[in-house]
Amino acid sequence: MRYFGCNPKDRSLILLAASKESSKVVQLFMLPQGGLMIKLDLHGMRHEEAKRKVDRLANTYCNWDENEEAEIITGHSSSMRNMVIEVLQEYDIEHYVGGYLGVDTTYIKIY
């Protein structure tokens, strides 16, 4: 099942994809420069499933245009964060942990 909708608070587009394994929300935000910001929430997900989702996202990265970004929410799990970093490094994707200052380590940004 797929559901497309609009969040009236921040005007983001929402795609909800449900599967037998889990249902997670992927949010798509329109950036001021005209691109998209993809938010993938891995918080609370099993590591095997999370690795597949990050691998799928990284696999499509080569088709992104320069105005597209992604934010992968890992939560406080250092093993989840390390797994995401390993996948991104396999694909040679530039990223940083916790924003420009590296203060909030609960997410990883791809640019």
N, C-alpha and C positions, 0 to 999 in steps of 0.2 A: 504494500500500500504506500502511495506517495501522496503527500498533501502539500500544496503550495498556498501560502497565505502571506499576509502583511501584518507586521507588528506595529500597531498605531503609535506606540510610545516613541520608538526610534526610527520608524519607517523602514525597518529592515525586512527583507524578504525571508520567509522561513520555509524550509523544506524538511519535512518529517518523513524519514524513511524507516519503516518498520520491517523487521525480519524476525525469524524464529529465535535468533540469538539475543537480540535486544532491539530496543527502539531508541534512537538518539536524535537529537536535533542538530542540523547543520544550518547555521544562519549565514545569509549572504547580505552584506551591507554595501550600499552604493557609496563609493569614496568621492570626495569633492572633485578630484581630478578625472573622474569618469570611469574608474576601474571598479573592481569588486574586492571586498574583504570577505574571506571565507573563514568562519569560526567552526572548528571541529572540537567538540567536547568529549574528551576521553575519560573524564573524571568518573570513577566508579565502574569503569569497564574492565573486563578481564584483559590481561596483557596480550594474549594471543589474538583476540579480536581487535584490540587497539593497534597492534603491529600491522595487521592486514589493512586497516583503514588508513593508517599513516602511509603505508606502502602504496596504496591506491592513490592517495592524494599526491605523493611525491612522484609517482609515475606519470601523472597528468601535468606536472609542473612545467615540463618542457614546452607545453602548448599555451602557457599563460602569456599574456602580454605584459608590458612593463608596468602597467598601472594596477596589477592584481597582487594582492597580499593574502596571507593566511595567518591565523592565530590558532594554535593547537593548545587546548586547555588540558593540562596534565594533572592538576591538583597538587597535593603536597608529596606525592610519592616520588622519591628520588629514582627508584628503579624504572618507573614509567617515563620520567623525564629522560633518563639515560637511554632507554630503548628508542624513544623518539629521535634523540640526537644521533644515535647510531644509524637509524634509517636515513635521516637527512644527509648524513655524511656519506653514506653509500651512494647517494644520488648527487653528491657534490652540490648541495643546495645551501645557499647562504642563509643563516638564521642567527638569532640571538635569544637568550633566555631572559625572560622577565622585563622586556622593554629596553629602552635605550640605557637606562641606569642599572639594569640588572637587579633591581630591588625585589620585585615580585617574581618569585621563581615558580609560580603555579602555571605559567604558560610559556610557550615558545612561539616566536614570531618569525615568519618566513617572508622574505622580501625579494 
